[in-house]
Amino acid sequence: MAARGEWSLIECGHCGLISLSPSPSNDELESFYPSNYLTYRTAKSPRTNHLASLLRRAIIAPYSFRFGRPGMERPPFGGGRLPEVGCGAGVFLRKMCSLGWNATGIDLSPVALQAARPNAPHALLLPGTPDSLPLQGPYDLIVMQHVFEHIARPAECLAKCFDLLAHGGILCIAIPNIDSLEARVSSRFWQGLDVPRHLLHFREAVLLNLLKRSGYEVQSTRPQLMPSTLSESILMLLPTYLRRKLIASPLAHALYLLSILPAALSYLLGNRPVLEVCARKPAGA
């Protein structure tokens, strides 16, 4: 299976996991996450614009009608304790704190944690990785958005989260789906490959089987509303020098906005480029 440059993707015949080959060393991995990495950038507080809000709601109406309100936010339940693993600049933490969660943010990057402090001042922020979570459970909800594909030992990570969850607690994962229509059409230009940062790639069935084998009960699956997978895959078609020039430009933002409706409609036709999966730790486990 082709990837980009010096790397290729190899599928395990036993479990169906698709991994990056050759596997980068720890030193190499650190160099792939520079201080200007997108999820580390300081997030600006959203401005209230009622017209823009109404327009966005109208554009994403096909998605909302079929799959419900986008996003992983939900009101607190149980003891209301939540860690987000790979919190980045703290955008999700900010939303969850505003709902009343006792939230903790985990990230391996000091730059990300620094960006998260002003965005989520009420959250506890800790350095750490999914492989070595510096946490003391039990937690009612654990969230990993676009993190699971960055780790080398997914089964160990799921086992650790299982131990940290309260009985009846929920693990929510958002992850690129390499078996999606968008991935197959875009091929090596698909944004979800993100070589070499994404060490593993999952088909939906592979992820669900891994969760079940780890003791979880899968509650729900749906495509995540993420038009950037479409707009950035289009940018990947451009020559490298031009893509780097445009990636954070107003033109790229305009392309993102134009991608929202086509992306939302494509989800109705079965395209699931990013999966949102919520799985529960059984009450008696």
N, C-alpha and C positions, 0 to 999 in steps of 0.2 A: 504494500500500500504506500503510495507516494506521499511525501510531506514537502518540506522545503529545504533547499540547500544541502548541507551535509547530513541532515537527519532523515530518518524514514520512520514509518509506523509499522509495528509488528503486532499481529493478532495472536493471542494465546489460544491454541486449539482446545485447551481444557476448559477455561472459564469464559472465553470470549472477550476478555479485556484487551484493549489496544494500547500499546505502550510506545513511547518514544525511544528510538534506538539510533546511536548509542545513548545510554542514560547519562546526563550531565553529572559532574562531580559537585559536591557542596560548594566549592569555591566558584565554579562556573555558574551555579544557580544564583548565588548572591549578585553576580555581575549582571544577571538578566533582569534585576529589579532595581533600576536606578532611582534616584530621589524624585525624578519627574514622572515616574510610572503613574499611569492614569488614575488608579484607585487611591493613590497617596496624595493627590492634589487636594488642597483645602477647598471644601465645598461651600459655596455661597448660600446664605439663607434664602429660601424661595421668596419671591415677591408676589404679592397678591394682585392678580390681574383677572378680574371676573370674566372678561370677554375671552381671554386666552384659555381660561379654565373651562368655560362652556364649549369652546371650539374643540379642545382636547377630548372632552367627554363625548362629544358627537363623533369624533374621528375614531375613538376606541370603542364605540358602542357595539360593533360586531363582536369584539372580544368579550366585553362585559356581559353581553346577553348570553353568550355561550358558556363562559368560564367563571363569571363573577368578577368582583372588584379586583383589579390587578394589585400585586404586591403581597408580601408575606406578613404584613402587619395584622395583628389580632389583639383583642383586649387581654389583659392579664388573667390567668387562671391558676388554680392551686396556690402555691406560695408566691407566685409572680416573679420567679427568678429566671433570668435569661442571660446566657452568654452568646455573643455573636463571634464566631471564629473567623478571623480575617475581616476585621471591621473596617479596614481602610480609613477613609477620612471621617467616618462616623455618621454618615447620612442616615442609615437605617437605625442606628442607636438613638439618634435624636428623635426619630419618630416614635420608637418604642418607649423611650423615657416619657415622652409627652402623653402616652397612653396609660402610664402608671407602672410600667415594668421596673423592677430592680435589675438594671442591666449592667453587664460586664462586656467590654470589648477586648478581644485578643488579636494581636497582630505581631508578625515578626519584625516589622519595620519601625524603627524609632521615628522616621519621617511621618509615617501614617499615624502613629499615636499622637504625635505633636499636632498634626492637622485635626485629629479627632477631638482634642481637648476643648477647643472653643465651640465645636459643633455639638458635643454631647457632654456638657459640664457636669451632669448628674450621674454619668456612668463611671464605673470603675474601669480603668484602662490598664492592661497588663501586657508585657511582652511575652510572646510564646508562639508555638507552631501547632498545627493540628496533630503532629506526632508526639508532642510533649505538652499537653494542655496544663497550665498552672492553675487548676481549678479544684474547688472542693464542693461537691454536690450535696444534696440532690438539686437538680434544676428541672423546671417545668417545661422549658422550651430551649432547644439548642438550634441555632441557625448557622448554616454555612452556605453563603452565596458566592458562587464562582471561586471556590476554594478546593473542593474535593478533587478536581482535575489536576491540581498543582502538587499533590502529595504522592509519594511512592508506595505507601503501604495502606491502602484503603481499608482492608479488613481490620487491621489493628486500630485505625482511627474510629471505625464504627463500634468496635468493642469498647474503646475508651468512652465514647459518648454514651453507649448503652449503660455503662457503670455509673456515669454521672447523672443520668436522667432519673427523676422520681418515677415511681410506678404510675403508669398512665401518662408519662411525659412524652413530648413529641420532638422529633428531629426533623427539621426542614432543610432540604438541600436544593440548590439551583445549580445546574450543570449543563454544559453543551451536550447536545445529542448528535453524535457523529453519524447516526443512521437517519437523520432527518432529510426531508426533501431538499431543503436549502443547502445542507452539507453536500449532498450528492450532486446537485447542480453546480455548485460553486467549486467543487473538487479542491485542488490545492490552494485556491484563493479564498476558501472559506475562513471568515474571521475567527470562528470557533477553534480552529487548529492552534493558533497562537504559539507556534513553534519558536523557541524551545521551552517556553514557560509551562505549557500544559504537558505534564509527564504521562498522563493517562487519558484515554478517551473511552466513553461509554455509549453503548446502545441502551435503549430504555429497558429492554428485557434483562440485560446484564446487571444493570444497577438494581432493579427490583429483586432479582434473584440474590444478589449480594446482601441486600437489606434483610430479606427473609432468612437467609442462612445465618445472619448475625443475630437473629431473635426478634426482629422488628415485625410489626403488623403494618403493612402499607395502607395508609388511609386514603390518599388522593394523589393523582398525577394530573398535570396540565402543562401546556406551554406557557413559559414566562413571556409577558409582554416586553420584548426587548428589540425594538426596531433597529438598533445599532448593529445587530448581527448582519442585517441586510445591507444597510448603508456602508458599513465598513468593508464588507465583502466586495462591494462595487469598487470602493477605493483601492482594494488590494489588486485590482486589475491594472492599475496605473503603474508606470515605471517607479522604481523605489524613490528616486530623488523628487519626483513630483508628488508622490503619496505623502512623503514626510513633510513637504511644504504645505500640503492641503489638510493634513489630518486634524488640526485644531483650528481651521480657518472658518470664516462665516459660510463659505461654500459647503464645507463638510457639514456644518450645522443645518444648512438649508436642505441638504440631501437627507439628513436624518429626519427632519420634519416631513419631507415628502415620502419617506419610507414608512411612516406610522400606519397609514391606512392600508397600503398593500400588505404590510406585515400582519396587521390584525385580520385582514380578510384571508390571508394564506393559512392562518391557524385554523380557520373554519374548514379548510380543505384538507387538513391533516398534517400540515407542516408544523413540526415541533422542534425548532432549532435549539431552544433552551428548555430544559425540563425543570419544573418545580415539583418536587416529591416530598410529601409529608408522611412520616412513618412513626408509629406509636410503640413505646415500650409497654408490653402487656401488664395489666395491673397486678398479676400474680407472679411476674418474673423476678 
